[in-house]
Every structure is written in structure tokens, then in C-alpha cells.
Amino acid sequence: MDPKQKRPYKVLRAGGRSFPVYLEYDEQLDESYPAYPDFEERPEYTEEGRPFATAEQDSCPHCKPGAPERPPPGDCGGCGWFYREQTPYDLIGVCMCDALRRENEVKSEREETT
């Protein structure tokens, strides 16, 4: 790894977690771009079992419009389930849809602590 890339480009916060974003270099385009976490390839969850998502992820079958008069969105950022913690422009959020929540793991974690 290039020594310049050891420091994050920025750190995004969501669901009580911090996600460092590093710049990656594309040789074909001869430019750098921020590499956000790929939650579709490597899912991560909040302590309550809710999945993290990026605003640009393709919407899932459970998506709902952000407002009743709007059509279903094409990405998570436009979904009514997508919770942004700090600003309306946050790129990482938490999916609040109960259909995607990992309920079993939350229950089993509670059982282990009791």
C-alpha cells in the first residue's frame, strides 16, 4: 500500500460505527476516487441486526418511496427505509426495514448474555 493511502480520505459515521474511506487510484483513468465499503459483497450490521448500506446501492425488493407520491427508488439513498444519521447527504446509512433485519442473531446474542 502506498504510504499516502494509510490515512483515510474521510471517515463516515452511521449506526454508532465509523467507516474509513480511502482513495484508490485507477490507472486507466489516471485519477483517484473514494472507495466506499461494499456492503453488498461484505454485509455489516448494527448491534440491533440492521444492515448498513451505501446510498448508491441498488434498491432491494423491499424498497419504499421516500415520499408517498414518489415512485419506488432505484437506489438505497432514495428509499424511505434508509436512515441517515447526520445529514440528508450522508453516503452511508442504516436500513430500517424489518424484512432485512437479522433478528435471529440479535436474539441469540441476548440469550448468550443472560
URTAGI-V975818 format. One record per run of one state. SS is the DSSP state (h for helix, s for strand, l for the rest). FROM is the first residue (numbers start at 0). TO is the last residue. If there is no record, write none. Layout:
[[SS;FROM;TO] [SS;FROM;TO]]
//
This chain:
[[l;0;1] [h;2;5] [l;6;8] [s;9;13] [l;14;15] [s;16;25] [l;26;29] [s;30;34] [l;35;43] [s;44;44] [l;45;49] [s;50;53] [l;54;56] [s;57;57] [l;58;63] [s;64;64] [l;65;73] [s;74;74] [h;75;77] [s;78;78] [l;79;80] [s;81;82] [l;83;90] [s;91;94] [l;95;96] [h;97;99] [l;100;101] [h;102;112] [l;113;113]]
//
